[in-house]
């Protein structure tokens, strides 16, 4: 017996077609808004039209990944509503096809979207997002350079190498090379961490070497002040963004931060959001069914689409709200990521029971 029956293929094709239309419309809308927003940076450094368009295009995979859940919800409502308006759902129910059989057919199609979203999030999104951020930053800050050894900047007579930039602008593995007027290396300072305390940086676990005609003199200190023209705004563009990492890399990076005694809540939240994304997509499709069958006798599609928009907006707001609460009050990230999904799952099951 085929896993995809003729009924599955028929319902699935209508739902899938509607999902693709919704995803295309949403993607075009958000891409246009992003293009308009980026025009504010046009002309900064070497950030011209080509760099702007390249940045927007490279962000497309990440944008598609983010839009999967609402596209599944709206596409499911539109696809099933089309079947309802043509009285096809009525004919199916009259022929003995149960509501849960129809739900199962739609969910099988949703699994295809889930598989695509996982593949995007684990492969293409991290690469394209990193390339977009790096290209944009390098175009807007001509004096910066980043390679496998980290981020390089010039600060007056010094050259600075930064191993890593965290989202809170904390710098890890900072090397400061000081030169004299004759361009001779005179000092080399290494700091395990650097935190910005306006208007200067506070270096931690510092090792400093003074290089002179008589040799090298080394000294160590728990902390030191670093007066620099480098600001957090300059280095922030090279911060590791949690959303740009795959689930595996997020897991590894969380371990790396824990070993360096760094805050991991934001990365754990992004990790659990990615882990729960398939469940979120499935719940959105599950919600589409009662949104259609609850108004089964109505020929108007507008209320159904409006209801789906409200549900999608509520889910997005709750997901962000729980995330902010977790970061603010130290709640477990896994709870913040899963709570909205569980709430909407309970709502979907309740509504399905009412229309069954």
LUMLUMVO-515436 format. One record per residue (C-alpha): x, z, y. Coordinates in Angstrom, 2 decimals. Each point is the difference from the previous one (the first is absolute). Last residue first. Layout:
REC_u_w_v
REC_X_Z_Y
...
END
This chain:
REC_u_w_v
REC_-15.04_14.12_16.76
REC_-0.46_0.15_3.80
REC_0.25_3.78_0.35
REC_2.71_0.37_-2.64
REC_2.11_-2.62_1.73
REC_-0.34_1.89_3.30
REC_1.24_3.21_-1.60
REC_2.87_-1.79_-1.77
REC_1.06_-1.65_3.25
REC_-0.13_3.26_1.97
REC_2.05_1.84_-2.66
REC_2.55_-2.83_0.11
REC_-0.02_0.13_3.78
REC_0.97_3.68_-0.04
REC_2.62_-0.59_-2.71
REC_1.59_-2.81_2.00
REC_0.01_2.07_3.20
REC_1.66_2.95_-1.85
REC_2.70_-2.03_-1.81
REC_2.53_-0.61_2.77
REC_-0.34_3.41_1.67
REC_0.11_1.77_-3.37
REC_3.15_-1.84_-1.08
REC_1.55_0.82_3.39
REC_-0.38_3.77_-0.61
REC_-1.06_1.59_3.31
REC_2.72_0.94_2.50
REC_-2.32_0.54_2.94
REC_0.95_-2.94_2.22
REC_1.23_-2.45_-2.63
REC_-2.96_0.66_-2.29
REC_-2.43_-0.06_2.90
REC_1.36_-3.36_1.15
REC_-0.42_-1.45_-3.50
REC_-3.51_1.41_-0.35
REC_-0.95_-1.70_3.26
REC_1.60_-3.32_-0.95
REC_-1.86_-0.15_-3.29
REC_-3.21_1.28_1.61
REC_0.16_-2.63_2.74
REC_0.61_-2.81_-2.50
REC_-2.82_1.16_-2.27
REC_-2.41_0.31_2.91
REC_0.90_-3.50_1.22
REC_-0.57_-1.47_-3.46
REC_-3.32_1.83_-0.35
REC_-1.14_-1.13_3.45
REC_1.03_-3.60_-0.69
REC_-1.82_0.07_-3.35
REC_-3.16_1.28_1.72
REC_0.25_-2.79_2.57
REC_0.42_-2.57_-2.77
REC_-3.06_1.35_-1.77
REC_-2.05_0.16_3.19
REC_0.85_-3.65_0.81
REC_-0.88_-1.47_-3.42
REC_-3.72_-0.07_0.69
REC_-2.10_-1.03_-3.01
REC_-1.06_3.53_-0.77
REC_-1.22_0.81_-3.48
REC_3.38_1.14_-1.28
REC_0.75_2.26_2.94
REC_1.55_2.77_-2.09
REC_1.17_-2.66_-2.43
REC_2.46_-1.43_2.53
REC_1.60_3.17_1.42
REC_-0.42_1.48_-3.49
REC_2.44_-2.64_-1.33
REC_2.50_-0.10_2.89
REC_0.92_3.65_-0.52
REC_1.54_-0.81_-3.40
REC_2.11_-2.68_1.66
REC_1.37_2.56_2.46
REC_0.59_2.44_-2.88
REC_2.08_-2.60_-1.88
REC_2.15_-0.72_3.07
REC_0.59_3.72_0.62
REC_0.95_0.49_-3.67
REC_2.54_-2.84_0.23
REC_1.36_1.52_3.26
REC_0.50_3.51_-1.47
REC_3.70_-0.46_-0.82
REC_0.64_-1.72_3.33
REC_-1.69_2.79_1.95
REC_1.92_2.50_-2.15
REC_3.34_-1.47_1.04
REC_-0.97_-0.29_3.69
REC_-0.94_3.70_0.01
REC_3.23_0.91_-1.79
REC_1.94_-1.93_2.63
REC_-1.70_1.82_2.86
REC_0.44_3.38_-1.70
REC_3.73_-0.45_-0.78
REC_1.77_2.15_2.61
REC_3.76_0.05_-0.61
REC_2.11_2.38_-2.11
REC_2.51_-2.76_-0.89
REC_-0.90_0.20_-3.71
REC_-3.66_-0.06_1.01
REC_0.58_-3.12_2.10
REC_1.59_-1.84_-2.94
REC_-2.79_1.09_-2.34
REC_-2.57_-1.33_2.46
REC_2.03_-3.22_0.17
REC_-0.16_-0.46_-3.77
REC_-3.78_0.44_-0.08
REC_-0.41_-2.27_3.01
REC_2.22_-2.60_-1.65
REC_-2.20_0.03_-3.11
REC_-3.22_-0.21_2.01
REC_1.34_-2.86_2.12
REC_1.24_0.66_3.51
REC_-1.32_-1.54_3.24
REC_-2.75_2.59_0.50
REC_2.56_2.82_0.04
REC_1.84_-1.54_2.96
REC_3.76_0.56_-0.06
REC_1.01_0.35_3.64
REC_1.80_-2.96_1.55
REC_-2.31_-0.34_3.01
REC_0.45_3.74_0.56
REC_3.66_-0.48_0.95
REC_-0.61_-1.18_3.56
REC_-3.05_2.18_0.67
REC_1.94_3.06_-1.18
REC_2.46_-0.50_2.87
REC_3.64_-1.11_0.03
REC_1.61_0.79_3.36
REC_1.89_2.80_-1.65
REC_1.06_3.60_0.51
REC_0.53_1.46_-3.46
REC_-0.23_3.78_-0.28
REC_1.55_1.67_-3.03
REC_-1.08_1.79_-3.15
REC_1.37_1.84_-3.04
REC_3.58_-0.75_0.99
REC_3.06_-1.61_-1.52
REC_3.38_-0.94_1.48
REC_2.66_-2.57_-0.78
REC_3.27_-0.77_1.80
REC_1.61_-3.35_-0.73
REC_3.59_-0.83_0.91
REC_2.50_0.58_2.76
REC_-0.88_-3.12_2.00
REC_-3.71_0.91_-0.12
REC_-3.11_-0.28_-2.20
REC_-2.53_2.79_0.33
REC_-2.24_0.34_-3.10
REC_-3.47_1.55_0.12
REC_-2.14_1.27_-2.91
REC_-3.53_1.12_0.88
REC_-2.64_1.62_-2.20
REC_-2.73_-0.59_2.61
REC_0.08_-2.08_3.20
REC_-2.48_0.83_2.77
REC_-0.77_-3.03_2.15
REC_-0.53_0.08_3.75
REC_-2.76_-0.28_2.65
REC_-2.20_1.12_-1.74
REC_0.83_1.70_-3.28
REC_0.42_-2.95_-2.38
REC_1.04_0.92_-3.52
REC_3.22_-1.17_-1.68
REC_0.81_0.55_-3.66
REC_3.04_0.02_-2.32
REC_2.28_-0.45_2.99
REC_3.33_-1.87_0.06
REC_2.20_-0.25_3.07
REC_3.02_-2.25_0.37
REC_2.14_0.38_3.09
REC_2.84_-1.90_1.66
REC_-0.28_-3.62_-1.18
REC_2.01_-2.14_2.41
REC_-1.84_-2.41_2.29
REC_2.54_0.49_2.80
REC_-2.67_1.82_2.05
REC_-0.54_2.45_-2.88
REC_-2.18_-0.44_-3.09
REC_-2.49_2.36_-1.66
REC_-1.45_-0.76_-3.45
REC_-3.24_1.85_-0.75
REC_-1.18_0.14_-3.63
REC_-3.55_1.20_-0.74
REC_-1.07_0.67_-3.58
REC_-3.71_0.58_0.64
REC_-1.89_-0.42_3.28
REC_-3.27_1.82_0.71
REC_-2.33_-2.31_1.92
REC_-3.16_1.64_-1.49
REC_-0.45_-3.13_-2.17
REC_3.51_0.39_-1.48
REC_2.97_-2.16_1.01
REC_2.80_-0.52_-2.53
REC_3.74_-0.58_-0.16
REC_0.67_-0.07_3.70
REC_3.29_-1.50_1.26
REC_0.89_0.57_3.64
REC_2.67_-1.77_2.04
REC_1.32_1.82_3.02
REC_1.22_-1.10_3.42
REC_-3.54_-0.32_1.45
REC_-2.31_0.53_-3.01
REC_0.18_-3.04_-2.26
REC_-2.32_-0.13_-2.98
REC_0.36_-0.64_-3.73
REC_-2.77_0.68_-2.56
REC_0.91_0.39_-3.65
REC_2.88_-1.11_-2.23
REC_-2.13_-2.69_-1.68
REC_-0.62_-1.65_3.35
REC_-1.65_0.80_3.30
REC_0.98_-1.12_3.48
REC_-1.33_1.06_3.36
REC_0.99_-1.49_3.36
REC_-2.68_-2.71_-0.09
REC_-2.83_2.52_-0.11
REC_-3.23_-2.05_0.11
REC_1.13_-2.71_-2.42
REC_1.71_2.46_-2.33
REC_-3.07_2.23_-0.08
REC_-2.41_-2.84_-0.70
REC_2.16_-1.46_-2.76
REC_0.48_3.39_-1.65
REC_-3.68_0.93_0.16
REC_-1.16_-3.35_-1.41
REC_2.68_-0.08_-2.73
REC_-0.90_3.54_-1.09
REC_-3.70_-0.89_-0.08
REC_0.64_-3.18_-1.99
REC_2.11_1.74_-2.66
REC_-2.17_3.09_-0.40
REC_-3.22_-2.09_-0.04
REC_1.12_-2.59_-2.58
REC_0.76_2.12_-3.05
REC_-1.77_3.32_-0.56
REC_-2.84_-0.30_2.51
REC_-0.72_-3.63_-0.80
REC_-0.06_0.55_-3.78
REC_-2.21_3.06_0.41
REC_-2.41_-1.93_2.25
REC_-0.17_-2.91_-2.45
REC_-0.76_2.32_-2.91
REC_-2.70_1.78_2.02
REC_-1.55_-3.32_1.02
REC_-0.19_-1.06_-3.66
REC_-1.44_3.41_-0.88
REC_-2.75_-0.62_2.55
REC_-1.10_-3.00_-2.05
REC_-0.44_2.29_-2.99
REC_-1.87_2.41_2.26
REC_-2.60_-2.64_0.89
REC_-0.79_-0.64_-3.66
REC_-0.13_3.74_-0.70
REC_-2.42_0.57_2.87
REC_-2.27_-2.71_-1.42
REC_0.09_1.72_-3.41
REC_-0.62_3.32_1.77
REC_-3.15_-1.41_1.57
REC_-1.26_-1.04_-3.41
REC_-0.54_-3.59_-1.10
REC_-3.37_-0.14_-1.74
REC_-1.10_-3.49_0.95
REC_-2.11_1.45_2.82
REC_3.14_1.65_1.43
REC_1.84_-3.31_-0.08
REC_-2.94_-1.85_1.58
REC_-0.19_2.55_2.81
REC_3.75_-0.31_0.55
REC_-0.42_-3.76_0.25
REC_-2.77_0.30_2.58
REC_2.00_-2.33_2.27
REC_0.16_2.75_2.62
REC_1.23_2.45_-2.64
REC_2.84_-2.28_-1.14
REC_1.11_-0.48_3.58
REC_-0.25_3.75_0.53
REC_2.32_0.50_-2.98
REC_2.67_-2.16_1.60
REC_-0.48_1.36_3.52
REC_0.07_3.66_-1.09
REC_2.99_-0.53_-2.28
REC_1.85_-1.90_2.72
REC_-0.63_2.81_2.49
REC_1.27_2.69_-2.39
REC_2.88_-2.07_-1.43
REC_1.10_-1.05_3.49
REC_-0.13_3.64_1.13
REC_2.29_1.03_-2.90
REC_2.39_-3.02_0.19
REC_0.69_0.11_3.75
REC_3.19_2.09_-0.16
REC_1.65_-2.31_-2.55
REC_-0.99_-3.09_1.99
REC_1.62_1.52_3.11
REC_3.16_0.77_-1.94
REC_0.17_-3.58_-1.26
REC_-0.66_-1.36_3.54
REC_2.73_2.02_1.75
REC_2.57_-2.77_-0.53
REC_-2.31_-2.41_1.84
REC_-0.34_2.30_3.03
REC_3.76_0.60_0.26
REC_0.80_-3.69_-0.37
REC_-2.55_-0.85_2.69
REC_1.64_2.46_2.41
REC_3.53_-1.15_-0.84
REC_-0.98_-3.65_0.58
REC_-1.82_0.84_3.24
REC_2.93_1.91_1.50
REC_1.53_3.41_-0.64
REC_3.59_-0.68_1.02
REC_0.20_3.06_2.23
REC_-3.55_0.84_1.02
REC_-1.75_-3.29_0.83
REC_-3.21_0.72_-1.89
REC_-0.46_3.73_-0.62
REC_-3.53_0.14_1.47
REC_-0.81_-3.14_-2.00
REC_0.21_2.21_-3.10
REC_-3.51_1.39_0.59
REC_-1.50_-3.49_0.23
REC_1.69_-1.01_-3.27
REC_-1.18_3.22_-1.67
REC_-3.56_-0.69_1.10
REC_0.24_-3.56_-1.37
REC_1.34_1.31_-3.31
REC_-2.81_2.58_-0.16
REC_-2.70_-2.66_0.45
REC_1.56_-2.61_-2.30
REC_0.51_2.59_-2.74
REC_-3.56_1.27_0.34
REC_-1.41_-3.53_-0.26
REC_2.23_-0.94_-2.95
REC_-0.76_3.25_-1.83
REC_-3.74_-0.51_0.52
REC_0.16_-3.56_-1.36
REC_2.15_1.09_-2.95
REC_-2.39_2.84_-0.82
REC_-3.01_-2.34_0.12
REC_1.65_-2.41_-2.46
REC_0.93_2.91_-2.28
REC_-3.56_1.33_-0.02
REC_-1.51_-3.38_-0.86
REC_2.68_-0.72_-2.62
REC_-0.39_3.47_-1.52
REC_-3.77_-0.32_-0.43
REC_0.41_-3.30_-1.87
REC_3.14_0.97_-1.89
REC_-1.46_3.31_-1.13
REC_-3.22_-1.70_-1.11
REC_1.98_-2.56_-1.98
REC_1.91_2.81_-1.66
REC_3.42_1.22_1.13
REC_1.39_2.24_-2.75
REC_-0.75_-2.76_-2.49
REC_-1.39_1.06_-3.34
END
